[in-house]
Amino acid sequence: MICNEQDLSPNQKNAIETLLGRRVQQGEAVSVRIFEPAAVSHQRKLEIAEELRKYFAEVDASRRPVSEEEAEDIITEAMRSVRPGYSPVQ
């Protein structure tokens, strides 16, 4: 379901703003989806987490060292590539 900001009742707008933690701006649209989470057992989640830890340890071991500033710049660039208006909190 997609609703334009101007079509929301005051109660709907208030509920959405409470969930978002910010005001809905004029001209914005809100999308609401309901889905059932995938049925993944606790044990499988632990296995996946361990696989990810191993993978990221391998990635970390093979990357070249960079300064904290360079790392932040890389992360900011990556975020802006998927969210053009992204601005890091300083």
C-alpha positions in Angstrom: 0.0 0.0 0.0 1.4 3.4 -0.9 -0.2 6.6 0.4 0.7 10.2 -0.4 1.3 12.5 2.5 -1.6 14.7 1.7 -4.0 11.7 1.7 -3.2 10.6 5.3 -5.6 11.4 8.1 -4.0 13.2 11.1 -4.1 10.0 13.1 -2.5 8.0 10.3 0.2 10.7 9.9 0.9 10.7 13.6 1.2 6.9 13.8 3.6 6.9 10.8 5.7 9.7 12.2 5.9 7.8 15.5 7.2 4.7 13.8 9.6 6.7 11.6 10.9 8.9 14.4 10.5 12.0 12.2 7.9 14.1 10.5 6.5 13.1 7.1 7.3 15.9 4.7 5.0 17.5 2.2 5.1 15.6 -1.1 6.4 12.4 0.4 4.7 9.0 -0.1 4.6 6.3 2.5 4.8 2.6 1.7 3.5 0.0 4.1 4.2 -3.8 3.7 3.4 -6.7 5.9 5.3 -10.0 5.5 6.0 -13.1 7.5 9.7 -13.4 8.5 11.5 -16.4 7.1 11.3 -19.5 9.3 14.9 -19.9 10.2 15.8 -21.9 13.3 17.9 -20.4 16.1 20.6 -23.0 15.4 20.7 -22.0 11.7 20.9 -18.3 12.6 23.9 -19.1 14.8 25.5 -21.1 11.9 25.0 -18.2 9.5 26.4 -15.7 12.0 29.5 -17.9 12.4 29.9 -18.1 8.6 29.7 -14.3 8.4 32.3 -13.9 11.1 34.7 -16.2 9.2 34.0 -14.4 5.9 34.6 -10.9 7.4 37.8 -12.2 9.2 39.1 -13.3 5.8 38.1 -10.0 4.2 39.8 -8.1 7.0 43.0 -10.2 6.8 43.4 -9.4 3.1 42.5 -5.7 3.0 45.2 -3.0 3.0 45.4 -0.9 6.2 43.7 2.5 6.0 43.4 5.4 8.4 40.2 5.9 10.3 39.5 9.0 8.1 40.0 6.9 4.9 37.6 4.2 6.2 35.0 6.8 7.0 35.4 8.3 3.5 34.9 4.9 1.9 31.8 4.2 4.0 30.4 7.6 3.1 31.0 7.1 -0.6 29.3 3.7 -0.5 26.3 5.1 1.4 26.0 8.0 -1.1 26.1 5.5 -4.0 22.8 4.0 -2.7 21.4 7.1 -0.9 22.4 10.2 -2.9 21.3 12.6 -0.1 23.2 10.7 2.6 25.1 12.9 5.0 27.2 11.4 7.8 26.3 12.6 11.3 29.3 14.5 12.7 
